[in-house]
Amino acid sequence: MRSILMFSTSVAAVVLIAGCARKEAAPAADAPVAASTEAPAAPPQGRKVTALVALGATKGNKTTGTLALEVRNGVVQVSGQVSGLSFNADHGIHVHEKGNCKAPDASSAGGHFNPTGQPHGNPEAAEHHVGDIVNIHSDAMGNALVDLKLPGMTLKDGGPNDINKKAIVIHEQPDDYTTQPSGNSGARIACGVIG
């Protein structure tokens, strides 16, 4: 009898200790959880900030394309191909303020992206809209290879010059970089949202 009592007491003590250990390990539901002092894990090696644009033709046009945006050495760069352009011609291309291409003429994309309130101009000049880009040139088949740097723009950083979720618009004429507010580049022939 004495050995059964000792065994029962030992089992009760083990259960009691285990139960206490579990209670100490779990904080109370209303207790604040301490913030981790460890640094967040670094992104995988080679990960880049990127976005894609699927350009769709506006009503009555046939211009389409796919563009890829990427941040390289702190500069946003855009590359890709556009087809259905006029043959051997320059075409204006801009980032517009709204990420909306639903209107048949892409007017829903608004004006050029211009968070700094500058006049329209050549993106290589001191004064220009953040969304101003140099013209693209098509070949004899109406295709254009795009490989451009976009100075002054940022991508997915939440800053005032962030072009994520804005629209890229291709125009029927070249941008003259002078006429206000849009460079006299004519109708919008293709539009796509950055994202």
C-alpha positions as CSV (number, residue, x, y, z in Angstrom):
1,M,0.0,0.0,0.0
2,R,2.8,2.3,0.9
3,S,4.5,1.8,-2.5
4,I,1.2,2.5,-4.3
5,L,0.9,5.7,-2.4
6,M,4.4,6.8,-3.2
7,F,3.9,5.9,-6.9
8,S,0.7,8.0,-6.9
9,T,2.4,10.9,-5.2
10,S,5.3,10.8,-7.7
11,V,2.9,10.7,-10.7
12,A,0.9,13.6,-9.3
13,A,4.1,15.6,-8.8
14,V,5.3,15.0,-12.4
15,V,1.8,16.0,-13.8
16,L,1.8,19.1,-11.6
17,I,5.3,20.2,-12.7
18,A,4.5,19.5,-16.4
19,G,1.3,21.5,-16.1
20,C,3.2,24.5,-14.5
21,A,5.8,24.3,-17.2
22,R,3.1,24.6,-19.9
23,K,1.5,27.6,-18.1
24,E,4.8,29.4,-17.9
25,A,5.6,28.8,-21.5
26,A,2.4,30.4,-22.9
27,P,1.9,34.1,-22.1
28,A,-1.5,35.3,-21.0
29,A,-3.9,36.3,-23.9
30,D,-3.8,40.0,-22.8
31,A,-0.1,40.1,-22.1
32,P,1.9,42.2,-24.6
33,V,4.2,40.2,-26.9
34,A,7.8,41.5,-27.0
35,A,9.0,42.6,-30.4
36,S,11.7,40.5,-32.0
37,T,15.1,42.1,-31.8
38,E,16.4,39.9,-34.7
39,A,16.8,41.6,-38.1
40,P,14.2,40.5,-40.7
41,A,15.4,37.9,-43.1
42,A,17.0,39.3,-46.2
43,P,15.2,38.9,-49.5
44,P,16.5,36.0,-51.6
45,Q,19.8,36.7,-53.4
46,G,19.1,38.4,-56.8
47,R,15.5,39.4,-56.1
48,K,14.6,42.6,-58.0
49,V,11.8,45.1,-57.9
50,T,9.8,44.5,-61.1
51,A,6.5,45.1,-62.7
52,L,4.8,44.2,-66.0
53,V,2.6,46.2,-68.4
54,A,0.3,44.6,-71.0
55,L,-0.4,47.3,-73.6
56,G,-3.8,47.0,-75.2
57,A,-5.0,48.9,-78.3
58,T,-7.5,51.7,-77.9
59,K,-10.6,51.8,-80.0
60,G,-9.8,51.8,-83.8
61,N,-6.1,51.0,-83.2
62,K,-4.0,47.8,-83.3
63,T,-1.0,48.7,-81.1
64,T,-0.2,46.1,-78.5
65,G,2.9,45.1,-76.5
66,T,4.4,43.9,-73.3
67,L,6.8,45.9,-71.2
68,A,8.8,44.9,-68.2
69,L,10.0,47.4,-65.6
70,E,12.9,46.8,-63.3
71,V,14.9,48.8,-60.8
72,R,18.6,48.5,-61.7
73,N,21.2,50.4,-59.7
74,G,18.5,52.6,-58.3
75,V,17.1,53.5,-61.7
76,V,13.8,52.3,-63.2
77,Q,14.3,50.7,-66.6
78,V,11.7,49.6,-69.1
79,S,12.2,47.0,-71.8
80,G,10.0,45.1,-74.2
81,Q,8.3,45.2,-77.5
82,V,5.5,47.2,-79.1
83,S,3.8,46.2,-82.3
84,G,1.1,47.7,-84.6
85,L,2.8,51.1,-84.8
86,S,3.1,53.3,-87.9
87,F,6.1,52.2,-90.0
88,N,9.5,53.8,-89.5
89,A,8.0,56.4,-87.1
90,D,8.6,58.0,-83.7
91,H,5.9,57.7,-81.1
92,G,5.4,59.5,-77.8
93,I,5.3,57.3,-74.7
94,H,4.5,58.6,-71.2
95,V,3.5,57.4,-67.7
96,H,0.0,58.8,-67.0
97,E,-1.4,59.7,-63.6
98,K,-4.1,57.1,-63.3
99,G,-3.9,53.4,-63.6
100,N,-7.1,53.2,-65.7
101,C,-7.3,52.2,-69.4
102,K,-11.0,51.4,-69.5
103,A,-12.1,54.4,-71.7
104,P,-12.1,53.5,-75.4
105,D,-9.6,56.3,-76.0
106,A,-7.6,55.7,-72.8
107,S,-8.7,59.2,-71.5
108,S,-9.4,57.5,-68.2
109,A,-5.6,57.4,-67.6
110,G,-5.6,61.1,-67.0
111,G,-2.7,63.4,-67.9
112,H,1.0,62.8,-67.6
113,F,2.2,61.7,-64.2
114,N,3.5,65.0,-62.7
115,P,3.8,65.0,-58.9
116,T,6.4,67.8,-58.9
117,G,4.2,70.3,-60.9
118,Q,6.8,70.8,-63.7
119,P,6.1,71.9,-67.3
120,H,6.1,69.1,-69.9
121,G,9.5,68.6,-71.5
122,N,12.3,66.3,-72.6
123,P,13.1,63.8,-69.8
124,E,16.8,64.6,-70.4
125,A,16.2,68.3,-69.6
126,A,16.0,69.9,-66.2
127,E,12.3,70.6,-66.3
128,H,9.9,67.9,-67.3
129,H,7.0,65.8,-66.0
130,V,8.2,62.8,-64.0
131,G,6.1,60.7,-66.4
132,D,7.8,62.1,-69.6
133,I,9.8,59.4,-71.5
134,V,11.9,59.7,-74.7
135,N,10.1,58.7,-77.9
136,I,10.2,55.2,-79.2
137,H,11.0,54.4,-82.8
138,S,9.3,51.7,-84.9
139,D,10.9,49.7,-87.7
140,A,9.6,49.0,-91.3
141,M,7.2,46.5,-89.9
142,G,5.7,48.8,-87.2
143,N,7.5,47.1,-84.3
144,A,9.6,48.9,-81.7
145,L,12.0,47.4,-79.2
146,V,12.0,49.4,-76.0
147,D,15.0,49.6,-73.7
148,L,14.9,52.9,-71.8
149,K,15.9,54.3,-68.5
150,L,13.3,56.3,-66.6
151,P,15.1,58.9,-64.6
152,G,13.3,60.4,-61.6
153,M,10.8,57.6,-61.4
154,T,10.6,55.0,-58.6
155,L,8.9,51.6,-58.5
156,K,7.0,50.1,-55.6
157,D,8.6,52.3,-52.9
158,G,5.5,54.2,-52.0
159,G,7.2,57.6,-52.6
160,P,5.8,60.6,-54.5
161,N,7.4,59.5,-57.8
162,D,6.3,55.8,-57.5
163,I,4.9,54.8,-60.9
164,N,3.4,51.5,-59.7
165,K,-0.3,51.2,-60.6
166,K,0.0,54.1,-63.0
167,A,-0.6,53.7,-66.8
168,I,1.8,53.7,-69.7
169,V,0.4,55.2,-72.8
170,I,1.7,55.1,-76.4
171,H,0.7,58.0,-78.7
172,E,0.2,58.1,-82.5
173,Q,2.7,61.0,-83.0
174,P,6.2,61.8,-81.6
175,D,6.4,64.0,-78.6
176,D,7.9,67.4,-79.5
177,Y,8.9,68.0,-75.9
178,T,7.7,71.6,-76.1
179,T,4.0,71.9,-76.6
180,Q,2.1,72.1,-73.2
181,P,0.9,70.1,-71.5
182,S,1.5,66.9,-73.5
183,G,4.0,67.4,-76.3
184,N,1.5,67.4,-79.2
185,S,1.9,63.6,-79.5
186,G,-1.7,63.0,-80.7
187,A,-4.2,60.3,-79.9
188,R,-3.6,57.5,-77.4
189,I,-3.2,54.3,-79.4
190,A,-2.3,51.9,-76.6
191,C,-2.5,51.8,-72.8
192,G,-1.5,49.5,-70.0
193,V,-1.4,49.6,-66.2
194,I,1.9,49.1,-64.4
195,G,1.8,46.3,-61.9
